[in-house]
């Protein structure tokens, strides 16, 4: 991972627990600009809790998270939200709105109290809808969307936020294969443009295709991190998922299949 000392998002000796279980022990890692980091592990290994800890939404069991050279709990949430965005596993809509109105929520960190969205904000939101193939959905009611459409609308809201750091909790949830590839390709483009992407994924094949770095969580405190070429091997993934894994090649991409 990037070794810069002050800028970026950094975990320093972070522990992540669920009740009495220590899921992650002494996580020390720096996430730098241009990285696409795939977080992999079995169900219950701490992927969601780790993302929430990195986002400053829950305190670490030990250690600290730093953002741009300061403990992440020091700045106001609105200040953090201007440069760090989190996509939750499932986005709960408090009330039924149009798709455009739901996506415009992403602009709120950039607006003053009681300030209305401008024409420029609307253009940003409409562009985000186009990028997730929801152009033409602006006036649709959110309660008429399928699960996959709701997921893409949530991603559009995050794009509308325009953060520098994207923390994505299973971004491919509810998406068909076409939209899984399209969405991860979109975040790959953002990483290549200098943004930082940290995404929990269930599919190591997708991780190998799009990510540059991998963070493997074993759920018993152990973790490893590094370039995907080193971390994502059949042996390492077999140990991670407690099942035999076979690596194949298909059209120039590495494919992992459980044996």
C-alpha positions as CSV (number, residue, x, y, z in Angstrom):
1,X,0.0,0.0,0.0
2,X,1.0,3.6,-0.3
3,X,3.5,4.7,2.3
4,X,2.6,8.4,2.5
5,X,2.6,9.5,6.1
6,X,0.0,12.3,6.3
7,X,-2.4,12.3,3.4
8,X,-5.0,9.7,2.7
9,X,-6.7,7.2,4.9
10,X,-4.7,5.2,7.4
11,X,-5.3,2.5,10.0
12,X,-2.8,2.4,12.8
13,X,-2.9,-0.8,14.9
14,X,-6.7,-1.0,14.5
15,X,-8.7,-3.8,16.1
16,X,-12.2,-4.7,15.0
17,X,-14.4,-6.7,17.3
18,X,-18.0,-8.1,17.3
19,X,-19.0,-8.7,20.9
20,X,-16.2,-10.8,22.5
21,X,-14.8,-11.8,19.1
22,X,-11.8,-10.0,17.8
23,X,-12.2,-10.2,14.0
24,X,-9.3,-8.0,13.0
25,X,-6.1,-7.5,15.0
26,X,-3.5,-4.7,14.6
27,X,-4.6,-3.6,11.2
28,X,-1.9,-1.1,10.0
29,X,-2.4,0.0,6.4
30,X,-2.3,3.1,4.3
31,X,-4.8,3.6,1.4
32,X,-3.4,5.8,-1.3
33,X,-4.6,7.7,-4.3
34,X,-5.3,5.6,-7.4
35,X,-5.7,2.3,-5.5
36,X,-8.6,-0.1,-5.9
37,X,-8.5,-2.3,-2.8
38,X,-10.7,-5.4,-2.7
39,X,-11.6,-6.5,0.8
40,X,-12.3,-10.3,0.9
41,X,-13.3,-12.8,3.6
42,X,-15.9,-15.2,4.6
43,X,-19.3,-14.2,6.0
44,X,-18.8,-12.7,9.5
45,X,-15.1,-12.1,9.0
46,X,-15.5,-8.3,9.7
47,X,-15.6,-6.8,6.2
48,X,-18.6,-4.5,6.9
49,X,-17.4,-3.6,10.4
50,X,-13.9,-2.8,9.1
51,X,-15.3,-0.5,6.4
52,X,-17.5,1.2,9.0
53,X,-14.5,1.6,11.3
54,X,-12.4,3.1,8.5
55,X,-15.3,5.5,7.7
56,X,-15.3,6.7,11.3
57,X,-18.8,5.4,12.0
58,X,-17.8,3.1,14.8
59,X,-14.7,3.3,17.1
60,X,-12.0,0.7,16.7
61,X,-11.5,-1.8,19.6
62,X,-8.0,-0.5,19.7
63,X,-5.7,1.7,17.6
64,X,-6.8,4.6,15.5
65,X,-7.9,5.7,12.0
66,X,-6.4,8.8,10.5
67,X,-7.7,10.8,7.6
68,X,-5.5,13.4,6.0
69,X,-3.2,13.5,9.0
70,X,-5.8,13.8,11.7
71,X,-7.8,11.3,13.7
72,X,-11.0,10.7,11.8
73,X,-13.2,11.5,14.7
74,X,-11.9,15.1,14.9
75,X,-13.4,16.7,11.8
76,X,-17.1,17.3,11.5
77,X,-19.0,14.6,9.6
78,X,-20.0,17.1,6.9
79,X,-16.3,18.0,6.3
80,X,-15.4,14.3,6.1
81,X,-18.4,13.6,3.7
82,X,-17.0,16.0,1.2
83,X,-14.1,13.7,0.6
84,X,-15.1,10.3,1.9
85,X,-18.2,8.4,0.9
86,X,-19.6,5.1,2.1
87,X,-21.9,2.8,0.1
88,X,-23.8,0.7,2.7
89,X,-24.8,-2.9,1.9
90,X,-28.5,-1.8,1.6
91,X,-29.7,1.7,1.3
92,X,-32.9,2.3,3.3
93,X,-35.1,5.1,1.9
94,X,-36.8,7.0,4.7
95,X,-39.6,8.1,2.4
96,X,-40.7,7.6,-1.2
97,X,-39.2,10.2,-3.6
98,X,-38.3,10.5,-7.2
99,X,-35.0,8.9,-8.3
100,X,-33.5,12.3,-9.0
101,X,-34.4,13.5,-5.5
102,X,-32.9,10.5,-3.9
103,X,-29.7,10.9,-5.8
104,X,-29.4,14.6,-5.1
105,X,-29.0,13.7,-1.4
106,X,-25.3,13.1,-2.4
107,X,-24.9,16.8,-2.8
108,X,-25.9,17.7,0.8
109,X,-22.3,17.7,2.2
110,X,-21.5,20.4,-0.3
111,X,-24.5,22.7,0.5
112,X,-25.0,25.1,3.4
113,X,-27.8,24.7,5.8
114,X,-31.2,25.4,4.1
115,X,-29.4,25.9,0.7
116,X,-31.3,24.3,-2.3
117,X,-29.6,22.3,-5.0
118,X,-28.5,24.4,-7.9
119,X,-28.7,23.7,-11.6
120,X,-25.1,22.5,-11.5
121,X,-26.0,20.1,-8.7
122,X,-28.8,18.7,-10.9
123,X,-26.4,18.2,-13.8
124,X,-24.0,16.3,-11.5
125,X,-26.9,14.0,-10.4
126,X,-28.2,13.5,-13.9
127,X,-24.7,12.7,-15.1
128,X,-24.3,10.1,-12.3
129,X,-27.6,8.5,-13.3
130,X,-26.3,8.2,-16.8
131,X,-23.1,6.5,-15.6
132,X,-25.1,3.8,-13.9
133,X,-27.4,3.4,-16.9
134,X,-30.4,5.0,-15.1
135,X,-30.8,8.0,-17.4
136,X,-34.5,8.4,-18.1
137,X,-35.3,7.3,-14.5
138,X,-35.2,10.8,-13.0
139,X,-39.0,11.1,-12.4
140,X,-39.5,7.5,-11.4
141,X,-40.7,6.8,-7.9
142,X,-38.1,5.0,-5.8
143,X,-40.7,2.4,-4.7
144,X,-41.1,1.2,-8.3
145,X,-37.4,0.2,-8.7
146,X,-36.1,-3.3,-8.7
147,X,-33.4,-4.3,-6.2
148,X,-30.7,-3.9,-8.9
149,X,-32.1,-0.5,-9.9
150,X,-32.2,0.6,-6.3
151,X,-28.6,-0.5,-5.9
152,X,-27.5,1.5,-9.0
153,X,-29.5,4.6,-7.7
154,X,-27.6,4.3,-4.4
155,X,-24.3,4.2,-6.4
156,X,-25.4,7.3,-8.4
157,X,-26.0,9.1,-5.1
158,X,-22.5,8.3,-4.0
159,X,-21.1,9.5,-7.4
160,X,-23.1,12.7,-6.9
161,X,-21.3,13.2,-3.6
162,X,-18.0,13.3,-5.5
163,X,-15.8,12.1,-2.7
164,X,-12.1,11.3,-3.1
165,X,-12.3,8.1,-1.1
166,X,-15.0,5.6,-1.9
167,X,-15.8,2.9,0.7
168,X,-18.1,0.3,-0.9
169,X,-19.8,-2.5,1.1
170,X,-20.6,-5.2,-1.5
171,X,-21.3,-2.8,-4.4
172,X,-22.4,-5.7,-6.7
173,X,-25.3,-6.6,-4.3
174,X,-28.5,-7.3,-6.4
175,X,-26.7,-6.6,-9.7
176,X,-26.9,-8.9,-12.7
177,X,-23.5,-9.9,-14.3
178,X,-23.7,-7.1,-16.9
179,X,-24.1,-4.4,-14.2
180,X,-21.5,-6.0,-11.9
181,X,-18.9,-5.6,-14.6
182,X,-20.2,-2.1,-15.6
183,X,-20.2,-0.8,-12.0
184,X,-16.8,-2.2,-11.1
185,X,-15.5,-0.8,-14.4
186,X,-16.8,2.6,-13.4
187,X,-15.0,2.5,-10.0
188,X,-11.9,1.2,-11.8
189,X,-12.0,4.4,-14.0
190,X,-12.3,6.5,-10.8
191,X,-9.3,4.8,-9.3
192,X,-7.3,5.4,-12.5
193,X,-8.3,9.1,-12.2
194,X,-6.7,9.3,-8.8
195,X,-9.5,8.4,-6.4
196,X,-9.2,5.7,-3.8
197,X,-11.6,2.7,-3.9
198,X,-12.0,0.3,-1.0
199,X,-14.6,-2.3,-1.8
200,X,-15.7,-5.5,0.0
201,X,-16.4,-8.2,-2.6
202,X,-17.6,-11.8,-2.4
203,X,-16.2,-12.8,-5.8
204,X,-12.4,-13.2,-6.0
205,X,-12.6,-13.4,-9.8
206,X,-14.0,-9.8,-9.9
207,X,-11.4,-8.7,-7.4
208,X,-8.6,-10.1,-9.5
209,X,-10.0,-8.4,-12.6
210,X,-10.6,-4.9,-11.2
211,X,-8.6,-4.4,-8.0
212,X,-4.9,-3.4,-7.7
213,X,-4.6,-4.3,-4.0
214,X,-6.3,-6.9,-1.8
215,X,-7.0,-7.0,1.9
216,X,-7.8,-10.5,3.1
217,X,-9.7,-10.9,6.5
218,X,-9.7,-14.3,8.1
219,X,-12.1,-13.4,10.9
220,X,-9.8,-14.6,13.7
221,X,-7.7,-11.5,13.9
222,X,-5.4,-12.4,11.0
223,X,-5.2,-10.3,7.9
224,X,-2.9,-9.8,4.9
225,X,-2.6,-7.1,2.3
226,X,-0.8,-6.4,-0.9
227,X,-1.0,-6.4,-4.7
228,X,-3.7,-8.7,-6.0
229,X,-1.1,-10.7,-8.0
230,X,0.5,-11.7,-4.7
231,X,-2.5,-12.0,-2.4
232,X,-5.1,-13.6,-4.7
233,X,-3.8,-17.1,-5.3
234,X,-5.6,-20.5,-5.2
235,X,-3.8,-21.4,-2.0
236,X,-4.4,-18.2,-0.2
237,X,-8.1,-18.1,-1.2
238,X,-8.5,-21.7,-0.2
239,X,-7.2,-20.9,3.3
240,X,-9.4,-17.8,3.4
241,X,-12.7,-19.5,2.4
242,X,-11.9,-22.9,3.9
243,X,-12.6,-24.7,0.7
244,X,-10.4,-25.8,-2.2
245,X,-10.0,-23.1,-4.9
246,X,-8.8,-23.7,-8.5
247,X,-7.3,-20.9,-10.6
248,X,-8.1,-20.8,-14.3
249,X,-7.6,-18.4,-17.2
250,X,-10.4,-17.1,-19.4
251,X,-9.9,-14.5,-22.1
252,X,-6.8,-13.1,-20.3
253,X,-8.5,-12.9,-16.9
254,X,-7.8,-15.0,-13.9
255,X,-10.8,-17.0,-12.7
256,X,-11.2,-18.6,-9.3
257,X,-13.5,-21.6,-8.9
258,X,-14.3,-23.5,-5.8
259,X,-13.4,-27.2,-6.1
